[in-house]
């Protein structure tokens, strides 16, 4: 369990493959360093938590070979990375406003995701030593 005060807040806002790996790698690493990590997924970042869409996130323009490169170095796919983060204690929060905007239901998301408004995440982020916007 994280020490009191060791907190990291991450906002995931995009859904290309590189922008999905970034918050997952950073949050898993921070959790391994006994940090209380919460990842707020909004807009495109919500697709990181979508049971179907997270299996087919596109690589960014100019990096079309990213899926092959990630596989070559034995990086897990996004669904497995999400589960690895959850197993390490990372908490994922799905933005309720984005869900409403996109027509997503809680059942569309991976298990264990909290659905909340931005204010709930901001309360946590205000106490965090580091906040990242990805």
PEZI-V137641 format. One record per residue. N is the residue number from 0. RES is the residue in three letters. OMEGA is omega as a letter, one per 30 degrees, with the letter a starting at -180 (* if undefined). Layout:
n={N	N}
res={RES	RES}
omega={OMEGA	OMEGA}
This chain:
n={0	1	2	3	4	5	6	7	8	9	10	11	12	13	14	15	16	17	18	19	20	21	22	23	24	25	26	27	28	29	30	31	32	33	34	35	36	37	38	39	40	41	42	43	44	45	46	47	48	49	50	51	52	53	54	55	56	57	58	59	60	61	62	63	64	65	66	67	68	69	70	71	72	73	74	75	76	77	78	79	80	81	82	83	84	85	86	87	88	89	90	91	92	93	94	95	96	97	98	99	100	101	102	103	104	105	106	107	108	109	110	111	112	113	114	115	116	117	118	119	120	121	122	123	124	125	126	127	128	129	130	131	132	133}
res={UNK	UNK	UNK	UNK	UNK	UNK	UNK	UNK	UNK	UNK	UNK	UNK	UNK	UNK	UNK	UNK	UNK	UNK	UNK	UNK	UNK	UNK	UNK	UNK	UNK	UNK	UNK	UNK	UNK	UNK	UNK	UNK	UNK	UNK	UNK	UNK	UNK	UNK	UNK	UNK	UNK	UNK	UNK	UNK	UNK	UNK	UNK	UNK	UNK	UNK	UNK	UNK	UNK	UNK	UNK	UNK	UNK	UNK	UNK	UNK	UNK	UNK	UNK	UNK	UNK	UNK	UNK	UNK	UNK	UNK	UNK	UNK	UNK	UNK	UNK	UNK	UNK	UNK	UNK	UNK	UNK	UNK	UNK	UNK	UNK	UNK	UNK	UNK	UNK	UNK	UNK	UNK	UNK	UNK	UNK	UNK	UNK	UNK	UNK	UNK	UNK	UNK	UNK	UNK	UNK	UNK	UNK	UNK	UNK	UNK	UNK	UNK	UNK	UNK	UNK	UNK	UNK	UNK	UNK	UNK	UNK	UNK	UNK	UNK	UNK	UNK	UNK	UNK	UNK	UNK	UNK	UNK	UNK	UNK}
omega={a	l	l	l	l	a	l	l	l	l	l	a	a	a	l	a	l	a	l	l	a	a	a	l	a	a	l	l	l	l	l	l	l	l	l	a	l	l	l	a	a	l	a	a	l	l	l	a	a	a	a	a	a	l	a	l	a	l	l	l	a	a	a	a	a	l	l	l	l	l	a	l	l	l	l	l	a	l	l	l	l	a	l	l	l	l	l	l	l	l	l	l	l	l	a	l	l	l	l	a	a	a	l	l	l	l	l	a	l	a	l	a	l	l	a	l	a	a	l	l	a	l	l	a	l	l	a	l	l	l	a	l	a	*}
